[in-house]
Amino acid sequence: MASAAPRVRYLAGFCCPLGGLAAGKPRVLHHEAEVFLSTGSELVYVYDQEGGLLTAAFRFPDQVWHLELLAPRRLLYALCARRGLYCLSLDHPGRSRSTSRDDRDSEDGDQPSPVIPVDPDACILPDAALCAFTVLDSVLVTLVQGPARWKMQLFEQPCPGEDPRPGGQIGEVELSTYTPPAGVPGKPAAPHFLPVLCCVSPSGSRVPCDLLGGPGGFTLEDALFGLLFGADATLLQSPVVLCGLPDGQLCCVILKALVTSRSAPGDPNALVKILHHLEEPVIFIGALKTEPQAAEAAENFLPDEDVHSDCLVALGHHGRMLAIKASWDESGKLVPELREYCLPGPVLCAACGGGGRVYHSTPSDLCVVDLSRGSTLLGPEQPEEGPGGLPPMLCPASLNICSVVSLSASPRTHEGGTKLLALSAKGRLMTCSLDLDSEIPGPARMTTESAGRKIKELLSGIGNISERVSFLKKAVDQRNKALTSLNEAMNVSCALLSSGTGPRPISCTTSTTWSRLQTQDMLMATCVLENSSSFSLDQGWTLCIQVLTSSCALDLDSACSAITYTIPVDQLGPGARREVTLPLGPGENGGLDLPVTVSCTLFYSLREVVGGALAPSDSEDPFLDECPSDVLPEQEGVCLPLSRHTVDMLQCLRFPGLAPPHTRAPSPLGPTRDPVVTFLETCREPGSQPAGPASLRAEFLPPSVASIKVSAELLRAALKDGHSGVPLCCATLQWLLAENAAVDVVRARALSSIQGVAPDGADVHLIVREVAMTDLCPAGPIQAVEIQVESSSLADICRAHHAVVGRMQTMVTEQAAQGSSAPDLRVQYLRQIHANHETLLREVQTLRDRLCTEDEASSCATAQRLLQVYRQLRHPSLILL
């Protein structure tokens, strides 16, 4: 059947919990212009459709599970969870009057109508195990959840005008067994699906339709009534109670037989007849007209007239639908015809309308199926069904309304259409006006060829949609992965930036060692990246190690540049560590420019992570839109500094003389020598001295010396923690060589002087001794420690002196922060020393300028004088205090 476009009009909105209303408990009833509505909470609302007003709201002591209206008596029955059955008189004088629009505008507050608490005396049948009920004019039928079986009970209804409390119990029967839901011992748990009760009467019964209870009461034609419930029910003209259970059973009980069973006891199982088993929870039982002529006549009845239905339907939660109708078999015998259909599920609610149509709601749509004759699509080779037959298949038509949790079909409108009253999961009450007859012409017949073509088109569409879903799922997975990575990057950044001066959650430590590669010794740096945090470094993270030599740092205009190594960090989880070893030198020219700075930085690539998710590499994907360039991040990434380590001369010194004679390693190799020089040395006479520049400088020139004096008190305060009990000179030498690989041997031998080899092969001698400074303090001599560096290489002595001075600056800064005070000094003597140093510095500048203008003969004397001044500057008379 073709889809009909409904005209939807929203009437009112009601409060609903977060996530929307759950199916099964909300109820919508209507009588004339009044709508009675329950959302499954403690409130029951009364809404006037003509005035568009909420006229009253009743508050019950617990959730309301079910509503029924006994219209002739103007009584509203409500099943309150774990409380029992309540009855409200709609004509009670305590009920609030309808509030006009003018009155509503003049009232204070947001409530357009009062909330009326329900009096506890309104509970006419207290029973915590009561799960369902239906009411007739003279009988009240209830269904109670027993310990292991359902129990149906009948109570006598009082006469009109009397107390609405039911009289004594006039009948009782147990239904099928069930597995009770888990709950507190002694307190029954609320069932997930409530049973469904409705009352059915034969067409010859004197019970009017309005007296059969709420929306579940209806009248069946005599033929179908007799086939379903037997001759006894037909002869007795007795109403029958249909019961749909959560386990899928559809059973019936004849009321008059149940009443008489108390006076004439018999087999109780004979009172209950199981009509069918849907094998899923029954959520709806209804009846309708399916014959075209009968359906058309029924639609023309007035609302107060009784309609005799010729088809009984029951609908399960997962979409299984049962239809039962009286039909003629091949021998001309009247038999019940049962057909099961599979509808889209899960089904939230359903209702029967005119024209043989059943409306059912799913979370995604509100659909309608047609059970009337001639509503199915038949091929030319498919024979027509016999008179009274049900269609072999149903084609649900969408009404494009989603998440309807309660539904009620109103009588046929004056315009000839159908009107539905619906409550959505968001708590909206709305009316849906359908003109299905004008929207749906007679069904067209479909040929085999057109059916095959239609099937091919559907299969092709399914394939395209499946492919699109696959591509979109891949894109969603990539973006979810990128969001997870960005979240981890944010956590890592916050952890590193907030660590301050304390231990860092992610650290990188650098150490140096000498290693021999082929014929040359290489200084290697080992960087250890350790993850002590609770986060993982995955995609997008890179460890960047920059090596900057002193020549590049001092000479900004030089052609040299810093070397940067990038190491991808892959799956570095909490507690893991990664080790990287890099060469520092000597370089191709054979020299090692010290100091060397090694900087370690974590880099997070936004382009790699975010750009890869927004602009996937598989550009062949036809379903993904191209990502605009302005969405991609402007920055390449985020840099997080980890550590900065300086490698100086004191770390690079080697001490071959410290090894025992039988384990002494071969002397360190210097820079790669010229093959011609090597050949000439092999050809010289035995016993003769080498004639290289280094040997000549070592033989004829005195070694260059640089020294620095430090207060003994300052050194003791700085070295007291790790060098207690060690002579001050030995402790000072150990502190200077703390980052050298030979420090353990120096500590074991308690040395105060040591001779090592620089990276270029020149000897470097370190001497630490105690001296007394007698001219600085008027109170007496100041005990000091002198650190002296000697070497025949002027470049090496400068590097070693620079390393010693750097350590002293760090120590003095740390001690000054602790508030150390200096002794009284002779200020005039200090001024004289300072003036002498200023004079020497001015002479250095003059001599350097003269070297640029003098000839070769005169420059030798100038250079010699310049060296003498440098020696005086490297032997200051000052002391670090």
RALINKA-V430466 format. One record per backbone hydrogen bond with DSSP energy under -0.5 kcal/mol. NH is the residue of the N-H (numbers start at 1). CO is the residue of the C=O. E is the energy in kcal/mol with one decimal. If there is no record, write none. Layout:
# RALINKA-V430466
nh=NH co=CO e=E
nh=NH co=CO e=E
This chain:
# RALINKA-V430466
nh=6 co=4 e=-0.8
nh=7 co=433 e=-2.2
nh=8 co=6 e=-0.8
nh=9 co=431 e=-2.3
nh=11 co=429 e=-3.2
nh=12 co=429 e=-1.3
nh=14 co=427 e=-2.6
nh=20 co=17 e=-2.2
nh=21 co=425 e=-2.7
nh=24 co=405 e=-0.6
nh=25 co=22 e=-0.6
nh=26 co=22 e=-0.7
nh=27 co=38 e=-2.3
nh=29 co=36 e=-3.0
nh=31 co=34 e=-2.6
nh=34 co=31 e=-2.3
nh=35 co=47 e=-2.6
nh=36 co=29 e=-2.7
nh=37 co=35 e=-0.5
nh=37 co=45 e=-2.6
nh=38 co=27 e=-2.7
nh=39 co=43 e=-0.7
nh=44 co=58 e=-2.3
nh=45 co=37 e=-3.0
nh=46 co=56 e=-2.7
nh=47 co=35 e=-3.0
nh=48 co=53 e=-3.4
nh=49 co=33 e=-3.0
nh=49 co=47 e=-0.7
nh=52 co=48 e=-1.4
nh=53 co=48 e=-1.3
nh=55 co=46 e=-1.8
nh=55 co=53 e=-0.9
nh=56 co=46 e=-1.4
nh=57 co=114 e=-1.1
nh=58 co=44 e=-3.2
nh=59 co=116 e=-2.5
nh=60 co=42 e=-3.2
nh=60 co=58 e=-0.6
nh=64 co=41 e=-2.4
nh=65 co=63 e=-0.6
nh=65 co=79 e=-3.0
nh=66 co=79 e=-0.9
nh=68 co=77 e=-2.1
nh=70 co=75 e=-2.8
nh=71 co=69 e=-1.0
nh=73 co=70 e=-0.6
nh=74 co=70 e=-0.8
nh=74 co=71 e=-1.0
nh=75 co=70 e=-1.8
nh=76 co=88 e=-3.0
nh=77 co=68 e=-3.3
nh=77 co=75 e=-0.5
nh=78 co=86 e=-2.5
nh=79 co=66 e=-2.6
nh=80 co=78 e=-0.7
nh=80 co=84 e=-2.9
nh=81 co=63 e=-3.5
nh=83 co=80 e=-2.0
nh=84 co=80 e=-2.1
nh=85 co=125 e=-2.1
nh=86 co=78 e=-3.1
nh=87 co=122 e=-2.1
nh=88 co=76 e=-2.8
nh=90 co=74 e=-2.6
nh=90 co=88 e=-0.6
nh=91 co=74 e=-0.5
nh=92 co=89 e=-1.3
nh=95 co=92 e=-1.7
nh=100 co=98 e=-0.6
nh=104 co=100 e=-2.3
nh=105 co=101 e=-2.1
nh=106 co=102 e=-1.4
nh=107 co=103 e=-0.9
nh=107 co=104 e=-0.6
nh=112 co=110 e=-0.5
nh=116 co=57 e=-3.6
nh=116 co=114 e=-0.6
nh=117 co=115 e=-0.7
nh=118 co=59 e=-2.8
nh=122 co=119 e=-2.3
nh=123 co=120 e=-1.6
nh=124 co=85 e=-1.5
nh=124 co=122 e=-0.9
nh=125 co=85 e=-1.8
nh=127 co=83 e=-1.1
nh=130 co=127 e=-1.2
nh=131 co=143 e=-2.6
nh=132 co=143 e=-1.3
nh=134 co=141 e=-2.4
nh=136 co=139 e=-3.2
nh=137 co=211 e=-1.2
nh=140 co=155 e=-2.8
nh=141 co=134 e=-2.8
nh=142 co=153 e=-2.6
nh=143 co=132 e=-2.6
nh=144 co=151 e=-3.1
nh=145 co=129 e=-2.7
nh=146 co=144 e=-0.9
nh=146 co=149 e=-1.7
nh=150 co=176 e=-1.5
nh=151 co=144 e=-2.4
nh=152 co=173 e=-3.1
nh=153 co=142 e=-2.3
nh=154 co=171 e=-2.8
nh=155 co=140 e=-2.4
nh=156 co=168 e=-1.7
nh=157 co=138 e=-2.5
nh=162 co=159 e=-2.0
nh=167 co=156 e=-3.5
nh=170 co=154 e=-2.3
nh=171 co=154 e=-1.1
nh=173 co=152 e=-2.3
nh=175 co=150 e=-3.3
nh=178 co=148 e=-2.0
nh=180 co=178 e=-0.7
nh=187 co=184 e=-2.5
nh=196 co=244 e=-2.6
nh=198 co=242 e=-1.8
nh=200 co=240 e=-3.3
nh=201 co=218 e=-1.6
nh=203 co=220 e=-0.9
nh=205 co=202 e=-1.6
nh=208 co=206 e=-0.7
nh=211 co=208 e=-0.9
nh=212 co=209 e=-1.6
nh=213 co=210 e=-0.6
nh=217 co=214 e=-1.8
nh=218 co=199 e=-1.9
nh=219 co=307 e=-0.7
nh=220 co=201 e=-2.3
nh=221 co=309 e=-2.4
nh=225 co=221 e=-2.7
nh=226 co=222 e=-2.7
nh=227 co=223 e=-1.9
nh=228 co=224 e=-2.1
nh=229 co=225 e=-2.5
nh=230 co=226 e=-1.8
nh=233 co=229 e=-0.5
nh=234 co=230 e=-1.3
nh=235 co=231 e=-3.0
nh=236 co=232 e=-2.6
nh=237 co=233 e=-0.7
nh=238 co=233 e=-1.7
nh=240 co=200 e=-3.5
nh=241 co=253 e=-2.8
nh=242 co=198 e=-2.8
nh=242 co=240 e=-0.6
nh=243 co=251 e=-2.9
nh=244 co=196 e=-2.9
nh=245 co=243 e=-0.6
nh=245 co=249 e=-2.5
nh=248 co=245 e=-1.8
nh=250 co=276 e=-2.8
nh=251 co=243 e=-2.4
nh=251 co=249 e=-0.6
nh=252 co=273 e=-2.5
nh=253 co=241 e=-1.9
nh=254 co=271 e=-0.6
nh=255 co=239 e=-2.0
nh=255 co=253 e=-0.6
nh=258 co=254 e=-1.9
nh=259 co=255 e=-2.2
nh=260 co=256 e=-2.2
nh=261 co=257 e=-1.0
nh=262 co=259 e=-1.1
nh=264 co=260 e=-2.0
nh=268 co=266 e=-0.6
nh=270 co=267 e=-1.2
nh=271 co=268 e=-1.3
nh=272 co=269 e=-0.8
nh=273 co=252 e=-2.3
nh=275 co=250 e=-2.6
nh=275 co=273 e=-0.7
nh=276 co=250 e=-1.6
nh=278 co=248 e=-3.0
nh=282 co=245 e=-1.6
nh=283 co=315 e=-2.5
nh=284 co=315 e=-1.3
nh=286 co=313 e=-2.5
nh=288 co=311 e=-1.9
nh=295 co=291 e=-3.6
nh=296 co=292 e=-2.4
nh=297 co=293 e=-2.2
nh=298 co=294 e=-2.5
nh=299 co=295 e=-1.9
nh=300 co=296 e=-0.8
nh=300 co=297 e=-0.5
nh=301 co=298 e=-1.1
nh=305 co=302 e=-1.4
nh=309 co=219 e=-2.8
nh=309 co=307 e=-0.7
nh=310 co=288 e=-1.4
nh=311 co=288 e=-1.2
nh=312 co=324 e=-2.5
nh=313 co=286 e=-2.9
nh=314 co=322 e=-2.2
nh=315 co=284 e=-2.3
nh=316 co=320 e=-2.9
nh=317 co=281 e=-2.2
nh=319 co=316 e=-1.3
nh=321 co=341 e=-3.0
nh=322 co=314 e=-3.2
nh=323 co=339 e=-2.4
nh=324 co=312 e=-2.8
nh=325 co=337 e=-2.0
nh=326 co=310 e=-0.6
nh=327 co=335 e=-3.0
nh=328 co=387 e=-0.9
nh=329 co=333 e=-2.6
nh=332 co=329 e=-1.6
nh=335 co=327 e=-3.4
nh=335 co=333 e=-0.5
nh=337 co=325 e=-3.7
nh=338 co=336 e=-0.6
nh=339 co=323 e=-2.3
nh=341 co=321 e=-2.8
nh=343 co=319 e=-3.1
nh=343 co=341 e=-0.6
nh=346 co=317 e=-0.7
nh=347 co=317 e=-3.6
nh=348 co=361 e=-3.3
nh=349 co=361 e=-0.7
nh=351 co=359 e=-2.3
nh=353 co=357 e=-2.9
nh=356 co=353 e=-0.5
nh=357 co=354 e=-0.6
nh=358 co=369 e=-2.4
nh=359 co=351 e=-3.0
nh=360 co=367 e=-2.2
nh=361 co=349 e=-2.5
nh=362 co=365 e=-3.2
nh=363 co=346 e=-0.5
nh=367 co=360 e=-2.8
nh=367 co=365 e=-0.5
nh=368 co=397 e=-1.8
nh=369 co=358 e=-2.3
nh=371 co=356 e=-3.5
nh=371 co=369 e=-0.5
nh=373 co=290 e=-1.6
nh=375 co=372 e=-1.2
nh=378 co=376 e=-0.6
nh=382 co=379 e=-1.1
nh=383 co=381 e=-0.5
nh=389 co=386 e=-1.8
nh=396 co=394 e=-0.6
nh=397 co=368 e=-2.5
nh=399 co=366 e=-2.6
nh=403 co=362 e=-1.0
nh=404 co=362 e=-0.5
nh=405 co=403 e=-0.6
nh=405 co=423 e=-2.6
nh=406 co=423 e=-1.2
nh=408 co=421 e=-2.1
nh=410 co=408 e=-0.5
nh=410 co=419 e=-3.1
nh=413 co=417 e=-1.7
nh=416 co=413 e=-1.5
nh=418 co=434 e=-3.3
nh=420 co=432 e=-2.6
nh=421 co=408 e=-3.5
nh=422 co=420 e=-0.5
nh=422 co=430 e=-2.9
nh=423 co=406 e=-2.2
nh=424 co=428 e=-2.4
nh=425 co=403 e=-2.4
nh=427 co=424 e=-1.9
nh=429 co=12 e=-3.1
nh=430 co=422 e=-2.6
nh=431 co=9 e=-2.5
nh=432 co=420 e=-2.5
nh=433 co=7 e=-2.4
nh=433 co=431 e=-0.5
nh=434 co=418 e=-3.8
nh=434 co=432 e=-0.6
nh=439 co=435 e=-1.6
nh=440 co=436 e=-2.5
nh=441 co=439 e=-0.7
nh=446 co=378 e=-0.8
nh=451 co=447 e=-2.4
nh=452 co=448 e=-2.6
nh=453 co=449 e=-2.3
nh=454 co=450 e=-2.5
nh=455 co=451 e=-2.3
nh=456 co=452 e=-2.2
nh=457 co=453 e=-2.2
nh=458 co=454 e=-2.3
nh=459 co=455 e=-2.7
nh=460 co=456 e=-2.6
nh=461 co=457 e=-2.5
nh=462 co=458 e=-2.5
nh=463 co=459 e=-2.3
nh=464 co=460 e=-2.4
nh=465 co=461 e=-2.5
nh=466 co=462 e=-2.5
nh=467 co=463 e=-2.4
nh=468 co=464 e=-2.5
nh=469 co=465 e=-2.9
nh=470 co=466 e=-2.2
nh=471 co=467 e=-2.3
nh=472 co=468 e=-2.9
nh=473 co=469 e=-2.6
nh=474 co=470 e=-2.0
nh=475 co=471 e=-2.3
nh=476 co=472 e=-2.7
nh=477 co=473 e=-2.5
nh=478 co=474 e=-2.2
nh=479 co=475 e=-2.2
nh=480 co=476 e=-2.6
nh=481 co=477 e=-2.4
nh=482 co=478 e=-2.2
nh=483 co=479 e=-2.5
nh=484 co=480 e=-2.3
nh=485 co=481 e=-2.3
nh=486 co=482 e=-2.6
nh=487 co=483 e=-2.2
nh=488 co=484 e=-2.2
nh=489 co=485 e=-2.5
nh=490 co=486 e=-2.4
nh=491 co=487 e=-2.1
nh=492 co=488 e=-2.6
nh=493 co=489 e=-2.5
nh=494 co=490 e=-2.5
nh=495 co=491 e=-2.2
nh=496 co=492 e=-2.3
nh=497 co=493 e=-2.8
nh=498 co=494 e=-1.7
nh=499 co=496 e=-0.8
nh=502 co=499 e=-1.5
nh=507 co=530 e=-2.0
nh=509 co=528 e=-1.9
nh=511 co=526 e=-1.9
nh=513 co=524 e=-2.1
nh=515 co=522 e=-2.9
nh=517 co=515 e=-0.6
nh=517 co=520 e=-2.7
nh=518 co=516 e=-0.6
nh=520 co=517 e=-2.1
nh=522 co=515 e=-3.6
nh=523 co=585 e=-3.3
nh=524 co=513 e=-3.2
nh=524 co=522 e=-0.7
nh=525 co=582 e=-3.3
nh=526 co=511 e=-3.4
nh=527 co=525 e=-0.6
nh=527 co=580 e=-3.2
nh=528 co=509 e=-2.7
nh=528 co=526 e=-0.5
nh=529 co=527 e=-0.6
nh=529 co=578 e=-3.3
nh=530 co=507 e=-2.7
nh=530 co=528 e=-0.6
nh=531 co=576 e=-2.7
nh=532 co=505 e=-2.8
nh=532 co=530 e=-0.8
nh=533 co=505 e=-0.5
nh=537 co=572 e=-2.1
nh=538 co=536 e=-0.8
nh=541 co=538 e=-1.5
nh=542 co=603 e=-2.2
nh=543 co=567 e=-3.0
nh=544 co=542 e=-0.7
nh=544 co=601 e=-3.2
nh=545 co=543 e=-0.5
nh=545 co=565 e=-3.0
nh=546 co=544 e=-0.5
nh=546 co=599 e=-2.7
nh=547 co=563 e=-3.4
nh=548 co=546 e=-0.6
nh=548 co=597 e=-2.7
nh=550 co=593 e=-0.7
nh=550 co=595 e=-0.5
nh=553 co=549 e=-1.8
nh=554 co=550 e=-2.2
nh=555 co=551 e=-2.1
nh=556 co=554 e=-0.9
nh=558 co=555 e=-1.2
nh=563 co=547 e=-2.1
nh=564 co=562 e=-0.5
nh=565 co=545 e=-3.3
nh=567 co=543 e=-2.6
nh=568 co=566 e=-0.5
nh=569 co=541 e=-2.3
nh=570 co=568 e=-0.7
nh=571 co=569 e=-0.5
nh=572 co=537 e=-2.5
nh=573 co=571 e=-1.0
nh=575 co=531 e=-3.0
nh=576 co=573 e=-2.0
nh=578 co=529 e=-2.8
nh=580 co=527 e=-2.7
nh=582 co=525 e=-2.9
nh=584 co=523 e=-3.4
nh=585 co=523 e=-0.9
nh=587 co=591 e=-2.2
nh=590 co=587 e=-1.5
nh=594 co=592 e=-0.9
nh=595 co=647 e=-0.7
nh=596 co=647 e=-2.7
nh=597 co=548 e=-3.2
nh=598 co=596 e=-0.5
nh=598 co=645 e=-3.6
nh=599 co=546 e=-2.5
nh=599 co=597 e=-0.6
nh=600 co=643 e=-2.4
nh=601 co=544 e=-2.5
nh=602 co=640 e=-2.7
nh=603 co=542 e=-3.0
nh=604 co=638 e=-2.7
nh=605 co=540 e=-2.5
nh=605 co=603 e=-0.6
nh=606 co=604 e=-0.9
nh=606 co=636 e=-1.2
nh=607 co=636 e=-1.6
nh=609 co=605 e=-1.6
nh=610 co=606 e=-2.0
nh=611 co=606 e=-1.3
nh=612 co=608 e=-0.5
nh=613 co=609 e=-1.2
nh=614 co=610 e=-2.6
nh=615 co=611 e=-2.3
nh=619 co=617 e=-2.1
nh=621 co=618 e=-1.5
nh=625 co=623 e=-0.5
nh=631 co=628 e=-1.4
nh=632 co=628 e=-0.6
nh=632 co=629 e=-0.6
nh=638 co=604 e=-2.1
nh=640 co=602 e=-3.0
nh=642 co=600 e=-2.7
nh=643 co=600 e=-1.6
nh=645 co=598 e=-2.8
nh=647 co=596 e=-3.7
nh=647 co=645 e=-0.5
nh=648 co=646 e=-0.6
nh=651 co=648 e=-0.6
nh=652 co=648 e=-1.1
nh=653 co=649 e=-1.2
nh=654 co=757 e=-1.9
nh=658 co=655 e=-1.3
nh=659 co=656 e=-0.9
nh=663 co=660 e=-1.0
nh=664 co=660 e=-0.7
nh=664 co=661 e=-0.6
nh=678 co=674 e=-2.1
nh=679 co=675 e=-2.0
nh=680 co=676 e=-2.3
nh=681 co=677 e=-2.1
nh=682 co=678 e=-1.4
nh=683 co=679 e=-0.9
nh=684 co=680 e=-0.6
nh=684 co=681 e=-0.6
nh=688 co=685 e=-1.5
nh=696 co=692 e=-2.3
nh=697 co=693 e=-2.5
nh=698 co=694 e=-2.1
nh=699 co=695 e=-1.7
nh=700 co=696 e=-2.6
nh=701 co=696 e=-0.5
nh=701 co=697 e=-1.4
nh=704 co=791 e=-2.7
nh=706 co=789 e=-2.3
nh=707 co=874 e=-2.8
nh=708 co=787 e=-1.6
nh=710 co=785 e=-2.5
nh=711 co=880 e=-3.1
nh=712 co=783 e=-2.3
nh=713 co=783 e=-0.5
nh=715 co=711 e=-2.1
nh=716 co=712 e=-2.6
nh=717 co=713 e=-2.1
nh=718 co=714 e=-1.8
nh=719 co=715 e=-2.5
nh=720 co=716 e=-0.6
nh=723 co=719 e=-1.2
nh=726 co=723 e=-1.4
nh=731 co=727 e=-2.9
nh=732 co=728 e=-2.3
nh=733 co=729 e=-2.2
nh=734 co=730 e=-2.3
nh=735 co=731 e=-2.1
nh=736 co=732 e=-2.1
nh=737 co=733 e=-1.8
nh=738 co=735 e=-1.1
nh=740 co=737 e=-1.7
nh=743 co=740 e=-1.5
nh=746 co=742 e=-2.1
nh=747 co=743 e=-2.4
nh=748 co=744 e=-2.2
nh=749 co=745 e=-2.1
nh=750 co=746 e=-0.7
nh=751 co=746 e=-1.4
nh=754 co=766 e=-2.6
nh=756 co=764 e=-3.4
nh=757 co=654 e=-2.9
nh=758 co=762 e=-3.4
nh=761 co=758 e=-2.1
nh=764 co=756 e=-2.8
nh=765 co=790 e=-3.2
nh=766 co=754 e=-3.2
nh=766 co=764 e=-0.5
nh=767 co=765 e=-0.5
nh=767 co=788 e=-2.5
nh=768 co=752 e=-2.0
nh=769 co=786 e=-2.0
nh=771 co=784 e=-2.7
nh=773 co=782 e=-2.9
nh=774 co=772 e=-0.7
nh=780 co=777 e=-1.2
nh=782 co=773 e=-2.8
nh=783 co=781 e=-0.5
nh=784 co=771 e=-3.1
nh=785 co=710 e=-3.1
nh=786 co=769 e=-3.2
nh=787 co=708 e=-2.8
nh=787 co=785 e=-0.5
nh=788 co=767 e=-3.2
nh=788 co=786 e=-0.6
nh=789 co=706 e=-3.4
nh=790 co=765 e=-2.4
nh=791 co=704 e=-2.1
nh=792 co=763 e=-0.6
nh=794 co=792 e=-0.6
nh=797 co=793 e=-2.2
nh=798 co=794 e=-1.9
nh=799 co=795 e=-2.0
nh=800 co=796 e=-2.6
nh=801 co=797 e=-2.6
nh=802 co=798 e=-2.3
nh=803 co=799 e=-1.9
nh=804 co=800 e=-2.2
nh=805 co=801 e=-2.6
nh=806 co=802 e=-2.1
nh=807 co=803 e=-1.7
nh=808 co=804 e=-2.2
nh=809 co=805 e=-2.4
nh=810 co=806 e=-1.8
nh=811 co=807 e=-2.2
nh=812 co=808 e=-2.7
nh=813 co=809 e=-2.2
nh=814 co=810 e=-2.0
nh=815 co=811 e=-2.4
nh=816 co=812 e=-2.5
nh=817 co=813 e=-1.5
nh=818 co=814 e=-0.6
nh=818 co=815 e=-0.7
nh=819 co=816 e=-1.4
nh=820 co=815 e=-1.3
nh=826 co=776 e=-2.9
nh=827 co=825 e=-1.0
nh=830 co=826 e=-1.9
nh=831 co=827 e=-2.3
nh=832 co=828 e=-1.9
nh=833 co=829 e=-2.1
nh=834 co=830 e=-2.4
nh=835 co=831 e=-2.4
nh=836 co=832 e=-2.2
nh=837 co=833 e=-2.1
nh=838 co=834 e=-2.2
nh=839 co=835 e=-2.1
nh=840 co=836 e=-2.2
nh=841 co=837 e=-2.3
nh=842 co=838 e=-2.0
nh=843 co=839 e=-2.0
nh=844 co=840 e=-2.2
nh=845 co=841 e=-1.9
nh=846 co=842 e=-2.0
nh=847 co=843 e=-2.7
nh=848 co=844 e=-2.2
nh=849 co=845 e=-1.8
nh=850 co=846 e=-2.1
nh=851 co=847 e=-1.9
nh=852 co=848 e=-0.8
nh=853 co=850 e=-1.2
nh=854 co=850 e=-2.0
nh=859 co=855 e=-1.9
nh=860 co=856 e=-0.8
nh=861 co=857 e=-0.6
nh=862 co=858 e=-1.5
nh=863 co=859 e=-2.7
nh=864 co=860 e=-2.2
nh=865 co=861 e=-2.2
nh=866 co=862 e=-2.2
nh=867 co=863 e=-2.0
nh=868 co=864 e=-1.8
nh=869 co=865 e=-2.1
nh=870 co=866 e=-2.1
nh=871 co=867 e=-2.1
nh=872 co=868 e=-2.0
nh=873 co=869 e=-2.3
nh=874 co=870 e=-1.7
nh=875 co=872 e=-1.1
nh=880 co=709 e=-2.4
nh=881 co=879 e=-0.6
